[in-house]
Amino acid sequence: MPRLCCSVSRARDSGTSGNRAPGLIMLRRTRTAGDTDYFRVSLPSMNSRMEHTPKVRAVTTRRLLEMKASGTKIVCLTAYDALMASIFDQAGVDVLLVGDSLGNIVQGHETTIPVTLEDVIYHTKAVRRGASRALIVADMPFMSYQVHPDEAFRNAGRLMKEAGASAVKLEGGQRVLDAVARMTSAGIPVMGHLGLTPQSIYQFGSYRARGQDEEEAEQIYRDAIALEQAGAFAIVLEKIPATLAKRITESLHIPTIGIGAGPWCDGQILVYADMLGLTANFHPRFVRRYDNLFERITDAVRRYSEDIRRGDFPNEHESY
């Protein structure tokens, strides 16, 4: 029985084997007698794949700085799972925040306080699997960064290494500067968060707007300057007067992301469930609803239920 020797090589436009079409794989079978047969296997060449694959520029912290400098608004949304992350990513959202608001939206808690680091890691992994273009920022939950800068650094490292986050976000000003400096000096991008900081809800006592009196407004302004100096690459400004947000935005070299902070921030963010009208009983002034998915989904589920109860689903075309 003859012994066979097989080898595979990518065909070139020209060569010693004769003229071959680009993008073909030449499978050579060599018999012991010296006879050689060539089998043509049509596969797309590397060049053809590159020609037909659209180039997508991933959003980075550097890109956000460029957007601020050019006056291009930054589009941000929250995301907690792969499906929604994929949709938002394809729609062109620049930043996906895996917010501790998952405690409210996904877990049904009244506040964000119960959210754990493991919760954020789990949801960030899911978002990472769904998005390829957007910058993914993971929220640092309550008590994951307040105890000591070293602990904050370790926890931020887990969000980057285990979960696949591109950056982390934490709340506060002066009290978190050491943690921010510790992280950024080690290469972990940090987004700040000032104004209404939900993890401090029990200290504030309500969700009212912050920075409405001169003293608190000046403190928020100083905190923003200090966060930039500590190395933060961006700052979320939540529920503060638009004029204060404008002053901060104009004073910083890094982008500001507003939520209830007026139109002069470098970008805007909303909780996606609020923006899409999934939260029926939550109507804050700063949310603009672009759909009413609560009603549309409720109607769809009712029609689905009715079809099942009438025996209309599945029909002949939906059966095997």
DRENKE-101898 format. One record per residue (C-alpha): residue number from 1; x, y, z; residue in three letters. Coordinates in pm, whole numbers, plus 50000, padded with zeros to 5 digits. Layout:
<rs>
    k      u      v      w    r
  NUM      X      Y      Z  ALA
...
</rs>
This chain:
<rs>
    k      u      v      w    r
    1  50000  50000  50000  MET
    2  50154  50337  49900  PRO
    3  50254  50576  50173  ARG
    4  50090  50922  50145  LEU
    5  50243  51253  50244  CYS
    6  50014  51559  50258  CYS
    7  50102  51924  50293  SER
    8  49899  52244  50281  VAL
    9  50016  52581  50152  SER
   10  49844  52908  50062  ARG
   11  49853  52977  49691  ALA
   12  50027  53289  49568  ARG
   13  49958  53494  49259  ASP
   14  50255  53335  49087  SER
   15  50533  53093  49169  GLY
   16  50705  52772  49076  THR
   17  50377  52582  49093  SER
   18  50233  52794  48811  GLY
   19  49973  53066  48807  ASN
   20  49723  53019  49090  ARG
   21  49430  53230  49187  ALA
   22  49482  53429  49505  PRO
   23  49299  53299  49806  GLY
   24  49327  52931  49716  LEU
   25  49474  52668  49942  ILE
   26  49679  52408  49755  MET
   27  49656  52065  49913  LEU
   28  49943  51852  49779  ARG
   29  49928  51474  49800  ARG
   30  50256  51299  49730  THR
   31  50276  50925  49666  ARG
   32  50592  50724  49724  THR
   33  50614  50677  49349  ALA
   34  50665  51048  49314  GLY
   35  50329  51136  49161  ASP
   36  50183  51459  49293  THR
   37  49819  51564  49284  ASP
   38  49689  51911  49370  TYR
   39  49347  51971  49520  PHE
   40  49207  52324  49498  ARG
   41  49024  52441  49809  VAL
   42  48860  52781  49777  SER
   43  48911  52992  50089  LEU
   44  48904  53371  50121  PRO
   45  49250  53520  50122  SER
   46  49373  53740  50403  MET
   47  49364  54042  50172  ASN
   48  49004  53977  50066  SER
   49  48896  53938  50429  ARG
   50  49059  54267  50517  MET
   51  48897  54438  50220  GLU
   52  48547  54330  50322  HIS
   53  48582  54375  50699  THR
   54  48480  54726  50803  PRO
   55  48734  54900  51023  LYS
   56  48586  54980  51362  VAL
   57  48776  55218  51586  ARG
   58  48740  55106  51945  ALA
   59  48667  55383  52191  VAL
   60  48948  55445  52438  THR
   61  49013  55700  52711  THR
   62  49238  55881  52463  ARG
   63  48953  55892  52214  ARG
   64  48729  56055  52474  LEU
   65  48988  56327  52527  LEU
   66  48999  56381  52151  GLU
   67  48620  56405  52140  MET
   68  48620  56673  52408  LYS
   69  48889  56868  52227  ALA
   70  48695  56854  51899  SER
   71  48358  56932  52058  GLY
   72  48213  56590  51968  THR
   73  47952  56485  52224  LYS
   74  48009  56155  52405  ILE
   75  47717  55911  52412  VAL
   76  47691  55687  52719  CYS
   77  47439  55434  52849  LEU
   78  47430  55176  53124  THR
   79  47439  54807  53032  ALA
   80  47424  54492  53240  TYR
   81  47409  54200  52993  ASP
   82  47552  54085  52661  ALA
   83  47233  54127  52456  LEU
   84  47171  54491  52540  MET
   85  47543  54568  52525  ALA
   86  47553  54429  52171  SER
   87  47255  54639  52063  ILE
   88  47394  54959  52217  PHE
   89  47739  54889  52073  ASP
   90  47601  54846  51721  GLN
   91  47393  55162  51765  ALA
   92  47713  55360  51820  GLY
   93  47714  55422  52196  VAL
   94  48062  55536  52299  ASP
   95  48071  55433  52664  VAL
   96  47887  55146  52835  LEU
   97  47874  55181  53213  LEU
   98  47815  54863  53409  VAL
   99  47662  55070  53684  GLY
  100  47579  54968  54036  ASP
  101  47231  55077  53928  SER
  102  47205  54709  53840  LEU
  103  47097  54681  54203  GLY
  104  46782  54874  54114  ASN
  105  46723  54761  53755  ILE
  106  46829  54396  53766  VAL
  107  46812  54294  54132  GLN
  108  46513  54499  54246  GLY
  109  46679  54676  54540  HIS
  110  46567  55019  54659  GLU
  111  46925  55149  54658  THR
  112  47264  55057  54511  THR
  113  47410  54979  54855  ILE
  114  47357  54597  54845  PRO
  115  47549  54551  54519  VAL
  116  47871  54354  54564  THR
  117  48199  54346  54375  LEU
  118  48113  53993  54258  GLU
  119  47786  54125  54113  ASP
  120  47968  54390  53910  VAL
  121  48230  54140  53792  ILE
  122  47958  53902  53672  TYR
  123  47769  54169  53477  HIS
  124  48084  54328  53337  THR
  125  48190  53993  53193  LYS
  126  47854  53969  53019  ALA
  127  47876  54322  52879  VAL
  128  48231  54257  52758  ARG
  129  48109  53955  52561  ARG
  130  47844  54169  52392  GLY
  131  48042  54481  52298  ALA
  132  48350  54527  52082  SER
  133  48363  54903  52012  ARG
  134  48240  55088  52321  ALA
  135  48457  55170  52619  LEU
  136  48337  54952  52907  ILE
  137  48348  55117  53249  VAL
  138  48272  54914  53561  ALA
  139  48127  55079  53870  ASP
  140  48307  55016  54197  MET
  141  48030  54927  54442  PRO
  142  47984  55052  54796  PHE
  143  48269  54951  55031  MET
  144  48494  54824  54751  SER
  145  48717  55134  54756  TYR
  146  48641  55334  55073  GLN
  147  48843  55134  55329  VAL
  148  49199  55180  55196  HIS
  149  49364  55282  54868  PRO
  150  49540  54945  54845  ASP
  151  49212  54758  54876  GLU
  152  49057  54988  54618  ALA
  153  49351  54916  54388  PHE
  154  49313  54539  54425  ARG
  155  48939  54551  54361  ASN
  156  48982  54775  54059  ALA
  157  49241  54529  53930  GLY
  158  48988  54247  53955  ARG
  159  48737  54447  53751  LEU
  160  49000  54498  53484  MET
  161  49163  54153  53484  LYS
  162  48875  53919  53567  GLU
  163  48579  54109  53427  ALA
  164  48738  54273  53124  GLY
  165  48655  54634  53209  ALA
  166  48846  54906  53028  SER
  167  48811  55146  53321  ALA
  168  48646  55179  53662  VAL
  169  48423  55445  53816  LYS
  170  48398  55553  54177  LEU
  171  48204  55817  54368  GLU
  172  48338  56107  54572  GLY
  173  48593  56386  54574  GLY
  174  48860  56462  54834  GLN
  175  48807  56140  55027  ARG
  176  48888  55915  54729  VAL
  177  49185  56106  54585  LEU
  178  49445  55868  54729  ASP
  179  49262  55571  54580  ALA
  180  49235  55742  54241  VAL
  181  49605  55830  54243  ALA
  182  49699  55475  54346  ARG
  183  49498  55325  54059  MET
  184  49595  55567  53786  THR
  185  49965  55548  53873  SER
  186  49943  55173  53812  ALA
  187  49766  55213  53478  GLY
  188  49402  55168  53578  ILE
  189  49183  55436  53414  PRO
  190  48945  55596  53663  VAL
  191  48623  55786  53600  MET
  192  48507  56010  53885  GLY
  193  48150  56081  53997  HIS
  194  48037  56400  54171  LEU
  195  47712  56569  54268  GLY
  196  47437  56330  54364  LEU
  197  47630  56015  54448  THR
  198  47377  55733  54507  PRO
  199  47604  55536  54740  GLN
  200  47575  55829  54985  SER
  201  47195  55830  54981  ILE
  202  47166  55759  55353  TYR
  203  47402  56047  55427  GLN
  204  47215  56284  55192  PHE
  205  46873  56168  55307  GLY
  206  46712  56223  54966  SER
  207  46775  56223  54591  TYR
  208  46744  56601  54558  ARG
  209  46985  56794  54336  ALA
  210  47323  56879  54486  ARG
  211  47535  57195  54461  GLY
  212  47240  57433  54484  GLN
  213  47396  57639  54761  ASP
  214  47722  57824  54707  GLU
  215  47926  57631  54961  GLU
  216  47841  57287  54822  GLU
  217  47879  57410  54465  ALA
  218  48232  57531  54539  GLU
  219  48318  57198  54701  GLN
  220  48198  57005  54396  ILE
  221  48404  57236  54173  TYR
  222  48717  57186  54386  ARG
  223  48660  56811  54389  ASP
  224  48641  56806  54009  ALA
  225  48972  56990  53978  ILE
  226  49131  56757  54234  ALA
  227  49007  56442  54055  LEU
  228  49163  56558  53731  GLU
  229  49491  56630  53908  GLN
  230  49479  56282  54068  ALA
  231  49462  56127  53721  GLY
  232  49094  56069  53646  ALA
  233  49019  56053  53271  PHE
  234  48656  56170  53300  ALA
  235  48397  56274  53560  ILE
  236  48025  56201  53584  VAL
  237  47829  56503  53709  LEU
  238  47492  56397  53846  GLU
  239  47197  56619  53928  LYS
  240  47376  56950  53975  ILE
  241  47286  57296  53837  PRO
  242  47359  57331  53466  ALA
  243  47561  57647  53527  THR
  244  47787  57465  53773  LEU
  245  47834  57177  53528  ALA
  246  47922  57430  53257  LYS
  247  48182  57595  53478  ARG
  248  48339  57259  53565  ILE
  249  48337  57142  53202  THR
  250  48510  57459  53084  GLU
  251  48772  57433  53360  SER
  252  48875  57072  53296  LEU
  253  49085  56916  53023  HIS
  254  48909  56582  53078  ILE
  255  48550  56511  52967  PRO
  256  48245  56556  53187  THR
  257  47951  56320  53150  ILE
  258  47620  56465  53262  GLY
  259  47309  56304  53406  ILE
  260  47068  56572  53512  GLY
  261  47346  56830  53479  ALA
  262  47236  57032  53177  GLY
  263  47346  57049  52813  PRO
  264  47701  57182  52850  TRP
  265  47869  56862  52962  CYS
  266  48094  56686  52712  ASP
  267  47865  56384  52710  GLY
  268  47544  56245  52855  GLN
  269  47444  55921  53023  ILE
  270  47114  55768  53125  LEU
  271  47009  55438  53275  VAL
  272  46893  55253  52964  TYR
  273  46574  55123  53128  ALA
  274  46467  55483  53196  ASP
  275  46557  55603  52847  MET
  276  46364  55320  52681  LEU
  277  46060  55356  52905  GLY
  278  46093  55022  53082  LEU
  279  46056  55178  53427  THR
  280  45687  55264  53447  ALA
  281  45684  55444  53782  ASN
  282  46006  55646  53759  PHE
  283  45978  55986  53593  HIS
  284  46265  56215  53697  PRO
  285  46290  56551  53526  ARG
  286  46624  56476  53360  PHE
  287  46510  56160  53177  VAL
  288  46392  56183  52817  ARG
  289  46201  55870  52713  ARG
  290  46269  55758  52357  TYR
  291  46018  55474  52370  ASP
  292  45761  55316  52599  ASN
  293  45882  54958  52610  LEU
  294  45691  54888  52929  PHE
  295  45361  54920  52745  GLU
  296  45485  54757  52424  ARG
  297  45633  54455  52602  ILE
  298  45327  54419  52825  THR
  299  45103  54419  52517  ASP
  300  45323  54165  52337  ALA
  301  45321  53927  52635  VAL
  302  44942  53957  52669  ARG
  303  44894  53870  52300  ARG
  304  45136  53577  52337  TYR
  305  44941  53452  52639  SER
  306  44608  53483  52456  GLU
  307  44739  53287  52156  ASP
  308  44852  53003  52382  ILE
  309  44526  52988  52577  ARG
  310  44319  52986  52255  ARG
  311  44537  52713  52109  GLY
  312  44655  52943  51827  ASP
  313  45022  52905  51908  PHE
  314  45200  52716  51771  PRO
  315  45026  52675  51435  ASN
  316  45104  52439  51149  GLU
  317  45383  52658  51008  HIS
  318  45546  52683  51352  GLU
  319  45551  52307  51406  SER
  320  45785  52034  51278  TYR
</rs>
